[in-house]
Amino acid sequence: MAASLALRSAVLSVALFAGFILVWHLATNTHQTVQAMDPEYAKLMGMTVTQGKSAMPGPLDVATKIWDHLKDPFYDRGSNDKGLGIQLAYSIARVMVGYLIAVAVAIPVGFLIGMSPLLSRALDPFIQILKPISPLAWMPLALYTIKDSSLSAIFVIFICSLWPTLINTAFGVASVRREWLNVARTLEVGVFRRAFTIILPAAAPTILTGMRISIGIAWLVIVAAEMLVGGTGIGYFVWNEWNNLSITNVIAAILVIGVVGMAFDQILARLTRLVTFPE
Amino acid sequence: MSADHFISIEGITKRFPASGGASTTIFEDLWLAMRRGEFTCLIGHSGCGKTTVLNILAGLDQPTSGAVIVDNHEIFGPSLDRAVIFQSHALLPWRSVLGNVAYAVASKWRSWSRPEIEAHARKFIDLVGLSGAERKRPAELSGGMKQRVGIARALAIEPKIMLMDEPFSALDALTRGTLQDEVRRICTSTGQTVFMITHDVDEAIYLADRIVLMTNGPEAVLAEIVENPLPKERARHDIHRHPFYYGVRNHIIDFLVSRSRNFRADGGAFDKRHVPIVRPGANDKIETAGAGGDRNCAPYAA
């Protein structure tokens, strides 16, 4: 029966999904007491637009909306009406730029910290204090100094994806097995060759795990950052659609955010598996 | 300098700081000379500091005082002249068998081209009987095969001396026997100088020309050098029939069971520079180093 585990889990997944959709459908399909409600009160509650239906869209509405977005993801009808694809592209671009800069900084610095107990101790208090700061707390400072909202968002992504990669790199480098380093020593391997042929491959799985945590956090933070800076991006889209009271669009965006986040995670998981060695 | 002092350990001491400002002496004032092409085994109980001696010879560890001379040069740090075979084989798991050996070869001959490096590496993989497994990763190999790769890696850099730290202790008895045969075959045919640490008496008798007995730590000393009375041409299957075999074996076991614990070097007669050399056999003839003139272990003695 072991072979059917995949099948059984798939069946269970589909059943759970179907059950959730059904409950959602039933919960939003009932003609509630909105008509009986004072129109003014309904307005305050954001229910006037629904003409008797719940303001919460059903699964069918959302599916239709997503289909619309998929059919035409890249339209551009002015600053407040861009296709979901364009908004996503803005967000992904910001995340990639901030993230790649962070990785380019974190890996070399992490190497230095991992290889030098002196630097490790000297930098530790700074890292310990800077790490727990919510990346969004940097936003006002970034806006004031950089004076560009889009660059500020990238800076926030940079600062939030820096720490996991930095800390994991330092940890991975510092915990390379002593015997491998001794092999390099007995073979009179120089510092750079040792860094690239022993330490890097030995620490690669840990470094990649740090990068995977970083991209996850970066994708979490970009939505919030774009809600603050506005203009473009999936976070701005969500906030804009909330202001439009288009819950359907908000739900569609939430789903898309989840799918993109999963894709990022899977790509990094693949890369991690590529550099992982069996012992 | 005579051929007797190809490798010369001269008065090395190792201390570690202990709590309360005191220090623990692992061993003090060790003297030992090894000849070129000689197979020396250091035998003693766990924790007596055998591995520290080997690490100092390898250059991976520094003595608190004293020096090690290899081929007329004092050693400072590790060198490609001294290959180490680690107990845990220490293969790089992300490299194949060929990659591991080639890494060592490329470290020694840095100007060689890739085909040259691989051809040289293959020669030594072949020597340890691993032809056909070149592309395998260490994780796909058995413990014995991993240690073969370790041996090939050490031999491939053609070192002046091979240092082996209990290389077979993690292997099962059958594999251990085969690997001992291989090591013996390779070392006798190439005239390789070997310093090996072990706590297996039979292994020492089978492989070594001279067996150095070390007492228990702390403050361990080299108590005796046992000249192996068995002929150079010996085979595992009939080694125990040799008339001297049980003489040597009993002598070493007696040492390990009781004398290693009770041995006191502070008796006036014991000279750490001239460790007594014994040749157990028919008549346990004991001679002291230096008596023959050519075994003087202290070339710089005042």
Interface residues (C-beta under 8 A of the other chain):
Chain A: R177 E179 W180 N182 V183 R185 T186 L187 E188 V189 T197 I198 P201 A202 V275 F277 P278 E279
Chain B: A58 G59 L60 G77 P78 S79 L80 R82 A83 V84 F86 S88 A90 L92 P93 W94 Y103 A104 S107 K108 R137 P138 A139 I157
